[in-house]
Amino acid sequence: MRNFIALKIDLDTDYVALSTPPLVATCTLTFAHTNTQDATLKGTDGKELLIPPGAQYRLERVDLSRIEVKSKAGECVYVVGHGG
């Protein structure tokens, strides 16, 4: 059985995990088009990737608690997908 996941992650200048408890999911990250600067996405390997406002990024079967993102306060990213 697959569980639906829909999250809004409020960003800050410090890294924040996409999930607090371990959560393996396949999902799409959507960076709000209202964001005013690129967000920095850090994967499980420690590499950083800049994602522009309005962009979407697909993740398959990853632990969201090990993926971190940051930008400036007041910006956000949406996570929609499924776990299980």
Rosetta blueprint (number, residue, H / E / L):
1 M L
2 R L
3 N E
4 F E
5 I E
6 A E
7 L E
8 K E
9 I E
10 D E
11 L L
12 D L
13 T L
14 D L
15 Y L
16 V E
17 A E
18 L L
19 S L
20 T L
21 P L
22 P L
23 L L
24 V E
25 A E
26 T E
27 C E
28 T E
29 L E
30 T E
31 F E
32 A L
33 H L
34 T L
35 N L
36 T L
37 Q L
38 D L
39 A E
40 T E
41 L E
42 K E
43 G L
44 T L
45 D L
46 G L
47 K L
48 E E
49 L E
50 L E
51 I E
52 P L
53 P L
54 G L
55 A L
56 Q E
57 Y E
58 R E
59 L E
60 E E
61 R E
62 V E
63 D E
64 L H
65 S H
66 R H
67 I L
68 E E
69 V E
70 K E
71 S L
72 K L
73 A L
74 G L
75 E L
76 C E
77 V E
78 Y E
79 V E
80 V E
81 G E
82 H E
83 G E
84 G L
